[in-house]
């Protein structure tokens, strides 16, 4: 569980992926911001921020993971479900 709250420095490949995500999110944000102000536009921006956050976390936590390590993580997660009953590593 502690691992989910530990800061991780990205490796070089992850840093490149993070930059690519940032560029795509900025381009999408520009399109959304060009829309007339509305609740829908605000919600779209909020969801884009959320998408950016989760995508970047996925990059740092799982990008360039070996298939063997991914399999070990999956087996461990399904063998010991969290208290919520969710077998995902995030437990959420």
N, CA, C and O atoms as CSV, one atom per row, in Angstrom:
chain,resi,resn,atom,element,x,y,z
A,1,UNK,N,N,0.827,-1.196,0.000
A,1,UNK,CA,C,0.000,0.000,0.000
A,1,UNK,C,C,0.868,1.256,0.000
A,1,UNK,O,O,0.552,2.220,-0.697
A,2,UNK,N,N,1.951,1.260,0.767
A,2,UNK,CA,C,2.809,2.449,0.842
A,2,UNK,C,C,3.296,2.878,-0.531
A,2,UNK,O,O,3.445,4.068,-0.809
A,3,UNK,N,N,3.542,1.891,-1.386
A,3,UNK,CA,C,4.090,2.174,-2.704
A,3,UNK,C,C,3.191,3.097,-3.522
A,3,UNK,O,O,3.681,3.838,-4.373
A,4,UNK,N,N,1.895,3.061,-3.276
A,4,UNK,CA,C,0.961,3.894,-4.025
A,4,UNK,C,C,1.116,5.373,-3.707
A,4,UNK,O,O,0.691,6.227,-4.484
A,5,UNK,N,N,1.724,5.678,-2.568
A,5,UNK,CA,C,1.845,7.063,-2.136
A,5,UNK,C,C,3.283,7.556,-2.149
A,5,UNK,O,O,3.582,8.627,-1.621
A,6,UNK,N,N,4.159,6.786,-2.746
A,6,UNK,CA,C,5.570,7.144,-2.832
A,6,UNK,C,C,5.822,7.871,-4.144
A,6,UNK,O,O,5.375,7.431,-5.204
A,7,UNK,N,N,6.536,8.978,-4.067
A,7,UNK,CA,C,6.905,9.686,-5.296
A,7,UNK,C,C,7.900,8.856,-6.075
A,7,UNK,O,O,8.776,8.210,-5.499
A,8,UNK,N,N,7.763,8.878,-7.365
A,8,UNK,CA,C,8.678,8.141,-8.234
A,8,UNK,C,C,9.226,9.085,-9.288
A,8,UNK,O,O,8.484,9.839,-9.917
A,9,UNK,N,N,10.513,9.032,-9.464
A,9,UNK,CA,C,11.130,9.811,-10.533
A,9,UNK,C,C,11.039,8.993,-11.815
A,9,UNK,O,O,11.378,7.810,-11.829
A,10,UNK,N,N,10.578,9.628,-12.894
A,10,UNK,CA,C,10.464,8.868,-14.144
A,10,UNK,C,C,11.835,8.592,-14.751
A,10,UNK,O,O,12.763,9.390,-14.620
A,11,UNK,N,N,11.941,7.437,-15.423
A,11,UNK,CA,C,13.155,7.167,-16.173
A,11,UNK,C,C,13.069,7.951,-17.492
A,11,UNK,O,O,12.101,8.676,-17.720
A,12,UNK,N,N,14.053,7.809,-18.334
A,12,UNK,CA,C,14.090,8.608,-19.577
A,12,UNK,C,C,12.900,8.317,-20.493
A,12,UNK,O,O,12.293,9.239,-21.037
A,13,UNK,N,N,12.573,7.052,-20.661
A,13,UNK,CA,C,11.445,6.692,-21.530
A,13,UNK,C,C,10.130,7.208,-20.951
A,13,UNK,O,O,9.266,7.680,-21.689
A,14,UNK,N,N,9.984,7.119,-19.646
A,14,UNK,CA,C,8.779,7.616,-19.001
A,14,UNK,C,C,8.680,9.132,-19.130
A,14,UNK,O,O,7.595,9.667,-19.354
A,15,UNK,N,N,9.810,9.825,-18.989
A,15,UNK,CA,C,9.813,11.288,-19.118
A,15,UNK,C,C,9.354,11.703,-20.517
A,15,UNK,O,O,8.619,12.678,-20.671
A,16,UNK,N,N,9.791,10.961,-21.528
A,16,UNK,CA,C,9.351,11.254,-22.901
A,16,UNK,C,C,7.847,11.024,-23.043
A,16,UNK,O,O,7.153,11.818,-23.679
A,17,UNK,N,N,7.347,9.944,-22.454
A,17,UNK,CA,C,5.916,9.655,-22.515
A,17,UNK,C,C,5.121,10.730,-21.772
A,17,UNK,O,O,4.062,11.152,-22.237
A,18,UNK,N,N,5.624,11.170,-20.627
A,18,UNK,CA,C,4.951,12.230,-19.863
A,18,UNK,C,C,4.875,13.521,-20.675
A,18,UNK,O,O,3.852,14.206,-20.667
A,19,UNK,N,N,5.958,13.849,-21.373
A,19,UNK,CA,C,5.949,15.046,-22.217
A,19,UNK,C,C,4.931,14.913,-23.345
A,19,UNK,O,O,4.238,15.877,-23.672
A,20,UNK,N,N,4.838,13.743,-23.933
A,20,UNK,CA,C,3.870,13.520,-25.013
A,20,UNK,C,C,2.443,13.660,-24.487
A,20,UNK,O,O,1.588,14.239,-25.156
A,21,UNK,N,N,2.188,13.135,-23.296
A,21,UNK,CA,C,0.857,13.264,-22.686
A,21,UNK,C,C,0.545,14.735,-22.447
A,21,UNK,O,O,-0.555,15.196,-22.751
A,22,UNK,N,N,1.504,15.469,-21.907
A,22,UNK,CA,C,1.295,16.893,-21.623
A,22,UNK,C,C,0.951,17.660,-22.887
A,22,UNK,O,O,0.036,18.484,-22.881
A,23,UNK,N,N,1.669,17.402,-23.970
A,23,UNK,CA,C,1.413,18.100,-25.240
A,23,UNK,C,C,-0.001,17.800,-25.723
A,23,UNK,O,O,-0.721,18.711,-26.130
A,24,UNK,N,N,-0.408,16.523,-25.682
A,24,UNK,CA,C,-1.752,16.154,-26.133
A,24,UNK,C,C,-2.825,16.793,-25.261
A,24,UNK,O,O,-3.843,17.261,-25.770
A,25,UNK,N,N,-2.605,16.814,-23.963
A,25,UNK,CA,C,-3.584,17.412,-23.052
A,25,UNK,C,C,-3.703,18.918,-23.294
A,25,UNK,O,O,-4.804,19.468,-23.264
A,26,UNK,N,N,-2.566,19.586,-23.534
A,26,UNK,CA,C,-2.596,21.021,-23.808
A,26,UNK,C,C,-3.352,21.318,-25.103
A,26,UNK,O,O,-4.120,22.277,-25.173
A,27,UNK,N,N,-3.133,20.498,-26.117
A,27,UNK,CA,C,-3.841,20.692,-27.384
A,27,UNK,C,C,-5.348,20.490,-27.199
A,27,UNK,O,O,-6.154,21.243,-27.744
A,28,UNK,N,N,-5.711,19.481,-26.438
A,28,UNK,CA,C,-7.129,19.230,-26.181
A,28,UNK,C,C,-7.725,20.362,-25.356
A,28,UNK,O,O,-8.851,20.789,-25.611
A,29,UNK,N,N,-6.984,20.849,-24.379
A,29,UNK,CA,C,-7.457,21.965,-23.541
A,29,UNK,C,C,-7.730,23.206,-24.388
A,29,UNK,O,O,-8.703,23.921,-24.145
A,30,UNK,N,N,-6.887,23.462,-25.368
A,30,UNK,CA,C,-7.094,24.617,-26.247
A,30,UNK,C,C,-8.414,24.494,-27.015
A,30,UNK,O,O,-9.132,25.479,-27.187
A,31,UNK,N,N,-8.724,23.295,-27.467
A,31,UNK,CA,C,-9.989,23.067,-28.180
A,31,UNK,C,C,-11.164,23.305,-27.239
A,31,UNK,O,O,-12.136,23.967,-27.601
A,32,UNK,N,N,-11.067,22.765,-26.039
A,32,UNK,CA,C,-12.151,22.928,-25.066
A,32,UNK,C,C,-12.325,24.397,-24.696
A,32,UNK,O,O,-13.451,24.891,-24.628
A,33,UNK,N,N,-11.228,25.093,-24.459
A,33,UNK,CA,C,-11.295,26.505,-24.068
A,33,UNK,C,C,-11.867,27.393,-25.171
A,33,UNK,O,O,-12.351,28.491,-24.895
A,34,UNK,N,N,-11.816,26.927,-26.413
A,34,UNK,CA,C,-12.371,27.702,-27.529
A,34,UNK,C,C,-13.900,27.633,-27.565
A,34,UNK,O,O,-14.543,28.407,-28.273
A,35,UNK,N,N,-14.468,26.718,-26.812
A,35,UNK,CA,C,-15.926,26.599,-26.749
A,35,UNK,C,C,-16.504,27.734,-25.905
A,35,UNK,O,O,-15.810,28.297,-25.059
A,36,UNK,N,N,-17.778,28.071,-26.135
A,36,UNK,CA,C,-18.398,29.115,-25.315
A,36,UNK,C,C,-18.414,28.692,-23.840
A,36,UNK,O,O,-18.594,27.512,-23.537
A,37,UNK,N,N,-18.227,29.641,-22.930
A,37,UNK,CA,C,-18.263,29.301,-21.496
A,37,UNK,C,C,-19.585,28.628,-21.134
A,37,UNK,O,O,-20.662,29.086,-21.515
A,38,UNK,N,N,-19.475,27.537,-20.393
A,38,UNK,CA,C,-20.668,26.810,-19.949
A,38,UNK,C,C,-20.261,25.805,-18.890
A,38,UNK,O,O,-19.080,25.540,-18.666
A,39,UNK,N,N,-21.262,25.266,-18.258
A,39,UNK,CA,C,-21.022,24.205,-17.278
A,39,UNK,C,C,-20.361,23.010,-17.958
A,39,UNK,O,O,-19.494,22.353,-17.381
A,40,UNK,N,N,-20.784,22.738,-19.192
A,40,UNK,CA,C,-20.244,21.599,-19.932
A,40,UNK,C,C,-18.752,21.788,-20.211
A,40,UNK,O,O,-17.964,20.850,-20.089
A,41,UNK,N,N,-18.376,23.015,-20.586
A,41,UNK,CA,C,-16.959,23.297,-20.834
A,41,UNK,C,C,-16.160,23.126,-19.545
A,41,UNK,O,O,-15.068,22.558,-19.556
A,42,UNK,N,N,-16.708,23.621,-18.435
A,42,UNK,CA,C,-16.018,23.483,-17.147
A,42,UNK,C,C,-15.843,22.015,-16.769
A,42,UNK,O,O,-14.778,21.608,-16.305
A,43,UNK,N,N,-16.888,21.230,-16.969
A,43,UNK,CA,C,-16.801,19.803,-16.675
A,43,UNK,C,C,-15.782,19.112,-17.583
A,43,UNK,O,O,-15.035,18.243,-17.134
A,44,UNK,N,N,-15.756,19.496,-18.844
A,44,UNK,CA,C,-14.795,18.903,-19.779
A,44,UNK,C,C,-13.368,19.194,-19.334
A,44,UNK,O,O,-12.505,18.319,-19.398
A,45,UNK,N,N,-13.117,20.427,-18.882
A,45,UNK,CA,C,-11.772,20.775,-18.415
A,45,UNK,C,C,-11.417,19.996,-17.151
A,45,UNK,O,O,-10.285,19.538,-16.998
A,46,UNK,N,N,-12.373,19.851,-16.259
A,46,UNK,CA,C,-12.126,19.094,-15.029
A,46,UNK,C,C,-11.796,17.641,-15.358
A,46,UNK,O,O,-10.869,17.062,-14.792
A,47,UNK,N,N,-12.556,17.066,-16.269
A,47,UNK,CA,C,-12.316,15.670,-16.649
A,47,UNK,C,C,-10.987,15.517,-17.387
A,47,UNK,O,O,-10.312,14.496,-17.252
A,48,UNK,N,N,-10.612,16.530,-18.166
A,48,UNK,CA,C,-9.318,16.488,-18.853
A,48,UNK,C,C,-8.188,16.519,-17.827
A,48,UNK,O,O,-7.201,15.797,-17.969
A,49,UNK,N,N,-8.326,17.348,-16.799
A,49,UNK,CA,C,-7.323,17.382,-15.733
A,49,UNK,C,C,-7.222,16.014,-15.049
A,49,UNK,O,O,-6.128,15.525,-14.768
A,50,UNK,N,N,-8.375,15.416,-14.792
A,50,UNK,CA,C,-8.400,14.096,-14.164
A,50,UNK,C,C,-7.750,13.056,-15.077
A,50,UNK,O,O,-6.968,12.222,-14.621
A,51,UNK,N,N,-8.074,13.112,-16.347
A,51,UNK,CA,C,-7.497,12.189,-17.321
A,51,UNK,C,C,-5.976,12.344,-17.364
A,51,UNK,O,O,-5.246,11.354,-17.410
A,52,UNK,N,N,-5.511,13.576,-17.349
A,52,UNK,CA,C,-4.081,13.843,-17.362
A,52,UNK,C,C,-3.403,13.230,-16.138
A,52,UNK,O,O,-2.359,12.588,-16.252
A,53,UNK,N,N,-3.998,13.432,-14.985
A,53,UNK,CA,C,-3.436,12.909,-13.748
A,53,UNK,C,C,-3.319,11.386,-13.797
A,53,UNK,O,O,-2.256,10.836,-13.512
A,54,UNK,N,N,-4.414,10.703,-14.161
A,54,UNK,CA,C,-4.400,9.248,-14.166
A,54,UNK,C,C,-3.479,8.696,-15.258
A,54,UNK,O,O,-2.819,7.675,-15.062
A,55,UNK,N,N,-3.439,9.369,-16.400
A,55,UNK,CA,C,-2.553,8.913,-17.475
A,55,UNK,C,C,-1.102,9.020,-17.043
A,55,UNK,O,O,-0.313,8.103,-17.272
A,56,UNK,N,N,-0.747,10.136,-16.421
A,56,UNK,CA,C,0.633,10.317,-15.976
A,56,UNK,C,C,0.993,9.336,-14.864
A,56,UNK,O,O,2.122,8.848,-14.810
A,57,UNK,N,N,0.055,9.047,-13.989
A,57,UNK,CA,C,0.322,8.049,-12.948
A,57,UNK,C,C,0.528,6.678,-13.592
A,57,UNK,O,O,1.411,5.924,-13.183
A,58,UNK,N,N,-0.278,6.362,-14.589
A,58,UNK,CA,C,-0.115,5.083,-15.285
A,58,UNK,C,C,1.255,4.994,-15.951
A,58,UNK,O,O,1.881,3.934,-15.948
A,59,UNK,N,N,1.714,6.092,-16.515
A,59,UNK,CA,C,3.037,6.094,-17.151
A,59,UNK,C,C,4.116,5.790,-16.120
A,59,UNK,O,O,4.962,4.924,-16.343
A,60,UNK,N,N,4.093,6.485,-15.010
A,60,UNK,CA,C,5.156,6.336,-14.023
A,60,UNK,C,C,5.076,4.993,-13.292
A,60,UNK,O,O,6.105,4.412,-12.949
A,61,UNK,N,N,3.865,4.505,-13.056
A,61,UNK,CA,C,3.724,3.268,-12.300
A,61,UNK,C,C,3.793,2.013,-13.158
A,61,UNK,O,O,4.156,0.954,-12.645
A,62,UNK,N,N,3.459,2.088,-14.451
A,62,UNK,CA,C,3.385,0.860,-15.231
A,62,UNK,C,C,4.098,0.899,-16.571
A,62,UNK,O,O,4.280,-0.154,-17.183
A,63,UNK,N,N,4.506,2.052,-17.050
A,63,UNK,CA,C,5.142,2.141,-18.370
A,63,UNK,C,C,6.489,1.436,-18.349
A,63,UNK,O,O,7.281,1.627,-17.426
A,64,UNK,N,N,6.742,0.637,-19.348
A,64,UNK,CA,C,8.000,-0.089,-19.519
A,64,UNK,C,C,8.206,-1.148,-18.439
A,64,UNK,O,O,9.339,-1.502,-18.113
A,65,UNK,N,N,7.117,-1.645,-17.897
A,65,UNK,CA,C,7.202,-2.749,-16.951
A,65,UNK,C,C,7.361,-4.021,-17.765
A,65,UNK,O,O,6.713,-4.188,-18.798
A,66,UNK,N,N,8.207,-4.903,-17.309
A,66,UNK,CA,C,8.395,-6.158,-18.045
A,66,UNK,C,C,7.141,-7.008,-17.928
A,66,UNK,O,O,6.420,-6.908,-16.936
A,67,UNK,N,N,6.870,-7.837,-18.917
A,67,UNK,CA,C,5.696,-8.721,-18.821
A,67,UNK,C,C,5.740,-9.608,-17.581
A,67,UNK,O,O,4.708,-9.890,-16.974
A,68,UNK,N,N,6.939,-10.043,-17.213
A,68,UNK,CA,C,7.075,-10.898,-16.037
A,68,UNK,C,C,6.661,-10.150,-14.775
A,68,UNK,O,O,5.942,-10.694,-13.937
A,69,UNK,N,N,7.116,-8.899,-14.636
A,69,UNK,CA,C,6.775,-8.098,-13.462
A,69,UNK,C,C,5.278,-7.792,-13.444
A,69,UNK,O,O,4.651,-7.805,-12.385
A,70,UNK,N,N,4.710,-7.519,-14.612
A,70,UNK,CA,C,3.276,-7.245,-14.689
A,70,UNK,C,C,2.477,-8.470,-14.258
A,70,UNK,O,O,1.480,-8.347,-13.545
A,71,UNK,N,N,2.913,-9.651,-14.689
A,71,UNK,CA,C,2.231,-10.881,-14.306
A,71,UNK,C,C,2.335,-11.108,-12.801
A,71,UNK,O,O,1.350,-11.471,-12.159
A,72,UNK,N,N,3.519,-10.896,-12.238
A,72,UNK,CA,C,3.697,-11.052,-10.792
A,72,UNK,C,C,2.780,-10.089,-10.031
A,72,UNK,O,O,2.158,-10.477,-9.042
A,73,UNK,N,N,2.696,-8.838,-10.489
A,73,UNK,CA,C,1.828,-7.852,-9.838
A,73,UNK,C,C,0.363,-8.274,-9.926
A,73,UNK,O,O,-0.389,-8.136,-8.961
A,74,UNK,N,N,-0.037,-8.790,-11.094
A,74,UNK,CA,C,-1.428,-9.204,-11.281
A,74,UNK,C,C,-1.762,-10.382,-10.375
A,74,UNK,O,O,-2.831,-10.419,-9.766
A,75,UNK,N,N,-0.856,-11.333,-10.287
A,75,UNK,CA,C,-1.085,-12.499,-9.424
A,75,UNK,C,C,-1.167,-12.063,-7.972
A,75,UNK,O,O,-2.042,-12.523,-7.239
A,76,UNK,N,N,-0.272,-11.186,-7.546
A,76,UNK,CA,C,-0.272,-10.708,-6.161
A,76,UNK,C,C,-1.558,-9.944,-5.857
A,76,UNK,O,O,-2.130,-10.091,-4.777
A,77,UNK,N,N,-2.008,-9.136,-6.802
A,77,UNK,CA,C,-3.217,-8.330,-6.579
A,77,UNK,C,C,-4.459,-9.204,-6.471
A,77,UNK,O,O,-5.345,-8.922,-5.664
A,78,UNK,N,N,-4.535,-10.260,-7.274
A,78,UNK,CA,C,-5.711,-11.117,-7.227
A,78,UNK,C,C,-5.661,-12.084,-6.053
A,78,UNK,O,O,-6.700,-12.561,-5.595
A,79,UNK,N,N,-4.466,-12.374,-5.566
A,79,UNK,CA,C,-4.327,-13.289,-4.431
A,79,UNK,C,C,-4.706,-12.616,-3.121
A,79,UNK,O,O,-5.154,-13.280,-2.186
A,80,UNK,N,N,-4.529,-11.303,-3.048
A,80,UNK,CA,C,-4.802,-10.580,-1.800
A,80,UNK,C,C,-5.616,-9.333,-2.095
A,80,UNK,O,O,-5.061,-8.234,-2.119
A,81,UNK,N,N,-6.940,-9.473,-2.325
A,81,UNK,CA,C,-7.762,-8.300,-2.594
A,81,UNK,C,C,-7.736,-7.316,-1.421
A,81,UNK,O,O,-7.559,-7.707,-0.267
A,82,UNK,N,N,-7.912,-6.058,-1.736
A,82,UNK,CA,C,-7.931,-5.030,-0.694
A,82,UNK,C,C,-9.185,-5.170,0.149
A,82,UNK,O,O,-10.081,-5.950,-0.173
A,83,UNK,N,N,-9.239,-4.407,1.232
A,83,UNK,CA,C,-10.402,-4.454,2.111
A,83,UNK,C,C,-11.674,-4.070,1.384
A,83,UNK,O,O,-12.758,-4.525,1.749
A,84,UNK,N,N,-11.555,-3.229,0.350
A,84,UNK,CA,C,-12.741,-2.811,-0.389
A,84,UNK,C,C,-13.251,-3.912,-1.306
A,84,UNK,O,O,-14.342,-3.812,-1.868
A,85,UNK,N,N,-12.437,-4.982,-1.454
A,85,UNK,CA,C,-12.829,-6.059,-2.342
A,85,UNK,C,C,-12.333,-5.844,-3.758
A,85,UNK,O,O,-12.528,-6.704,-4.617
A,86,UNK,N,N,-11.696,-4.712,-4.016
A,86,UNK,CA,C,-11.154,-4.409,-5.331
A,86,UNK,C,C,-9.783,-5.042,-5.444
A,86,UNK,O,O,-8.929,-4.817,-4.587
A,87,UNK,N,N,-9.558,-5.822,-6.475
A,87,UNK,CA,C,-8.284,-6.513,-6.625
A,87,UNK,C,C,-7.245,-5.674,-7.357
A,87,UNK,O,O,-6.131,-6.144,-7.589
A,88,UNK,N,N,-7.586,-4.439,-7.725
A,88,UNK,CA,C,-6.619,-3.617,-8.442
A,88,UNK,C,C,-5.518,-3.162,-7.504
A,88,UNK,O,O,-5.751,-3.060,-6.299
A,89,UNK,N,N,-4.300,-2.879,-8.024
A,89,UNK,CA,C,-3.210,-2.422,-7.176
A,89,UNK,C,C,-3.544,-1.113,-6.464
A,89,UNK,O,O,-3.038,-0.843,-5.375
A,90,UNK,N,N,-4.402,-0.304,-7.088
A,90,UNK,CA,C,-4.767,0.968,-6.492
A,90,UNK,C,C,-5.734,0.790,-5.332
A,90,UNK,O,O,-5.837,1.655,-4.462
A,91,UNK,N,N,-6.437,-0.322,-5.321
A,91,UNK,CA,C,-7.374,-0.611,-4.252
A,91,UNK,C,C,-8.565,0.311,-4.226
A,91,UNK,O,O,-9.221,0.450,-3.194
A,92,UNK,N,N,-8.858,0.949,-5.356
A,92,UNK,CA,C,-9.903,1.927,-5.320
A,92,UNK,C,C,-11.068,1.622,-6.122
A,92,UNK,O,O,-12.018,2.404,-6.154
